[in-house]
Amino acid sequence: MKVTVCIGSSCHIKGSRPVVEKLQELVARENLSDKIELGGTFCMGKCQQGVCVTVDGEFFSVSPETVSAFFEKEIKARV
């Protein structure tokens, strides 16, 4: 599974760094590093929608406050 987080200017301001750090922590805690590839990219073109994240190409808007629930529902449940 490929999870990509936007680290462009707008998403950075909205909290992409804490989102990335929390995802790294959750992947490590669940021992899923062999199944989940975390990556970063610059602008996904949806700057108004918060921190942009894709899971195998499917778009999601995530924030530092929602990243844990997002991980459980959209990542862990699919592995």
C-alpha positions as CSV (number, residue, x, y, z in Angstrom):
1,M,0.0,0.0,0.0
2,K,1.3,3.4,-0.9
3,V,0.4,6.4,1.3
4,T,1.5,9.8,0.0
5,V,1.3,13.0,2.0
6,C,1.5,16.5,0.4
7,I,4.4,18.5,1.9
8,G,3.8,21.6,-0.3
9,S,3.5,25.1,1.2
10,S,-0.3,25.1,1.8
11,C,-0.4,21.7,3.3
12,H,2.7,22.4,5.4
13,I,1.0,25.4,6.9
14,K,-2.1,23.2,7.7
15,G,0.0,20.6,9.5
16,S,1.5,18.1,7.0
17,R,4.6,17.6,9.2
18,P,2.7,16.4,12.3
19,V,0.5,14.3,10.0
20,V,3.6,12.6,8.5
21,E,5.2,12.1,12.0
22,K,2.0,10.6,13.4
23,L,1.6,8.2,10.4
24,Q,5.3,7.1,10.8
25,E,4.6,6.5,14.5
26,L,1.4,4.5,13.8
27,V,3.0,2.4,11.0
28,A,5.9,1.5,13.3
29,R,3.7,0.8,16.3
30,E,1.5,-1.6,14.3
31,N,4.6,-3.2,12.7
32,L,3.3,-2.4,9.2
33,S,6.4,-0.9,7.7
34,D,6.8,-3.9,5.4
35,K,3.2,-3.4,4.0
36,I,2.9,0.4,3.9
37,E,5.1,2.7,1.9
38,L,5.0,6.3,3.2
39,G,6.0,9.0,0.9
40,G,5.8,12.7,0.4
41,T,5.0,14.8,-2.6
42,F,4.6,18.5,-3.5
43,C,1.3,20.1,-4.4
44,M,-1.6,17.7,-5.3
45,G,-3.6,20.6,-6.6
46,K,-6.3,20.6,-3.9
47,C,-4.7,23.2,-1.6
48,Q,-8.1,24.3,-0.1
49,Q,-8.8,20.8,1.2
50,G,-6.3,20.6,4.1
51,V,-3.4,18.2,4.3
52,C,-3.8,16.2,1.1
53,V,-3.1,12.4,1.5
54,T,-3.6,9.6,-1.0
55,V,-3.9,5.9,-0.2
56,D,-3.2,3.9,-3.4
57,G,-4.3,6.9,-5.4
58,E,-7.5,7.7,-3.5
59,F,-7.6,11.2,-2.1
60,F,-8.3,12.2,1.5
61,S,-8.2,15.4,3.5
62,V,-6.5,14.9,6.8
63,S,-5.5,17.1,9.7
64,P,-3.2,16.6,12.7
65,E,-6.4,16.1,14.8
66,T,-7.9,13.5,12.5
67,V,-4.8,11.5,11.5
68,S,-5.2,8.7,14.1
69,A,-8.8,8.0,13.1
70,F,-7.9,8.2,9.4
71,F,-5.1,5.7,10.0
72,E,-7.5,3.2,11.6
73,K,-10.3,3.6,9.1
74,E,-8.5,4.1,5.8
75,I,-5.1,2.4,6.2
76,K,-5.0,-0.2,8.9
77,A,-8.5,-1.6,7.9
78,R,-7.2,-2.1,4.3
79,V,-4.0,-3.9,5.1
